[in-house]
Amino acid sequence: MTSAQTPRPGDGKTLHLNAFLMSVGHHEAAWRLPESDPHAHIDIDHYVRLAQTAERGKFDSIFFADSPVLMGDPGRRPGGKLEPTVILTAVAVQTDRIGLIATASTSYNDPYNLARRFASVDFVSKGRVGWNIVTTAGADAARNFGLDDTPDHRLRYEKAAEFVEVATKLWDSWEDDAIVADKALGVHADANKVRKIGHRGEFFSVDGPLNLPRSPQAYPVLVQAGSSENGKNFAARYAEAVFTAQQTLADGTSFYRDLKERARLLGRDPDTLKILPGIVPVIGDTEVEARELDAELERLISPEYARKQLADRFGLPVEALELDRELPEELPSEDDIQGAKSRYTLIVNLARTERLTVRQLIARLGGGRGHRTFAGTAEQVADTIEEWFRAGAADGFNVMPAVLPSGLDRFVDRVVPILQERGLFRTEYTETTLRGHYGLARPENRFAAETPLAVAQ
């Protein structure tokens, strides 16, 4: 199959929708609105209600980001967040079908504990968990783990690849039928079907087996969000869903084709990799109403705080960015950036292409940090989603409401019915697992036909 023959979305398929849930919304100033609860980010009932709303809208999944460092200035907006797999566990027992995805870093976790944690949530949720795999950058995070600075970008991805290999081996360390549970014979499990993995690599040395049987999905759905060259190569090899930020339809189409082709060249069926660009919808009954809400949010941004954040991203002193002037001519190259390389380039290109002042760029980034923001009616939002889907730029969308809970309520109550009427989205769940929602097969056990390396004791 050539890249021109890669299956295109919209060819008899339906959209996938993920709800990316962040505190009281993705907009920088959402917490300052009268409707917002400034304590919601540490209220589990808030997240349960959001998950139930997304499930009412028949979303494939919800997603929680995470970082092992306090992000931003807690004096300016609600800071800190609950650990996401803890949220997923609480949400799992209050929902029935919605998929549950959490971020966990390969830079500051251990494969054994993480594999156990995600397998546990898969059991609790009866097969609805996904793992967003990230390689954490930043000296602030590094210093929380006894390091002086973050490892090199390439090295972080090499470690991530071995981390995933170890985790998947651990999830395979029990065969599906290892548990016998024969009370008469006094045999609970066939020990020959519980294996040590004996992994010895550059970064990890892990014996195994995992101290949990193989979970309902076998593996969590593997999700990735990096769009650098290292990130795209990693996604093409391992990811089953990709969260990405694209500003234009042309960029979205190019990214979609490129990543699907990389997967095909590695021997994968491109359709087993779902690409979900982020969209930050601000929805009103009329376009004017939507734009008024967008403008209100923009007015509530603290420009000095946002300028410092932008300067930190660019690796510049804050005084180098003047609010009412365009970005300086001389900026670091992507190669000089050790953090989110692709996001850095996207932001610079956006500013250069549209000749935005720093103040205007701050306003554009306030809602989605580089993701595509859109203010309009439910019909206009649905039109945009359909256009990208049918043009071959997306298998679905990572929906990032600017304000929560109202933004998710509006999307579910107003946009989803339009997508359903157009035959673009499910009206009922037909599957019970996240893999089922995404049309993904349950992974086969790599060790099932092999002689055990060592029988577990």
C-alpha positions, 0 to 999 in steps of 0.5 A: 500500500502506498501513501496515496492508498492509505485509508482516509477518514470518512470512508464509511467510518465514524469519528472518535472523540476524546474529552481532554479535561483540565481543571475548570477549562483549557483557557488560561483565564477560565477560573476567573469567570463567575461560573467557575469553581476555583477549587474544582481542580482538587474536587473528585466529584467535579471530574466524575461529573465531567466524565459522566457528561462525556459518557452521555455524549458517547465519547470514546474517552476522557483524558487527563494530562500530568507533570511531575512538577508544579506548572506555572505560577500558583499565585496566578491560577489554580495550581497542582492537580490530583494524580491522574490514575487516582482520578481514573480509578474513582471515575471508573466506578461511577461510569460504565463505558467511557475510556479513561486515559492518563499521562505518565512519564517514562522519565520519572517512573519505573516500568514495573510500578507503572505497568502494575498501576495501569493494569490495576486500573484496567481491572477496576474499569473492566477494560477501559484504560489508556496510557498517554506516554510522555518524555518529561522535559525541564530542569524543574522536574529533573530537580524533583528527582535528584537530577540537575537537568533534563536528559537530552531529547533523543536520549529521553525517547530512547529510554521511553522506547525501552520503557514501553518494551519492558511494560508490554513484556510485563503485561505479557508475563501472564498468559490469558488462561494462566489462572486455573482456579481448580479448588479440588486439585488445589491449583490456582494458576498454571505456573508454567504460564506465569513467566519471568521476563528477564529484561536486561537493557541500557536503562532498565533491568527487570526480572518480572513477572508482574504481580497481576494477571493479564488485564481485560485489554491485555495492554492499555491503549497506548497514546502519544502526543509528541510531534517532533521527529523523535516523537513521530518515529516513536508514535509510528512504532508504538502509539495507537492514538496520537494527540496532536496540535495543528493550526491549519487544515493543510498542516493537519493533512500533512501530519496525518499522511506523514504519520500514517506512512511512517506506521505503514513502513514499520509494517503496521496497518495505518488504521491501527493508529488514530490521529486526534488533533486538539480543538478548543471550541468556544460555543455560543447560540450565535457567532456573536455570542461565542465571540463575546465569550472568547473576548471576555476570556481574553480580557481576563488573561494576565499579560505579564504572567503570560509573557513570562511563560512565553519567554520561558518557553523560548528560553529568553529573558522576559524583557526580550518580549515586548507586548506590543511588538512582534517576536524578536528576529533572533530566536533559538532554533528547534534544535536548541529546544530540549522541551516540546520541540514541535509545539515551539515551532508551531507557536513561532510559525503562527506568530510569524505567519500572522505577524502577531504581536506578543500580546496577540500571540498570548491571546491566541495561546490562552485557550489552547497553548498552540491547539486550534481554537474556534469560536462559533455556533454548534453548527460551525464547530460541527462543520469544522470537525467534518471538514477536517475528518473528510479531508484526511486530517483526522480520525477524530478530535481531542476536544479541549473545552475552554471552560468547564463544565459549561463548555463540555455540556454545550459540546455534548448537547449541541455539537454531538447531535449534529454529528450524529445526524450527519452519520459521523458519530455513534448514537450508542456504544457498541463496545465495552472497552477502550480498545473496542471503541477505537476498533483495536485488537487485543494484543496477542501474548508474545510469550504464549508459544515460548518455553518459560524463561523461568517459572515464577515462584 
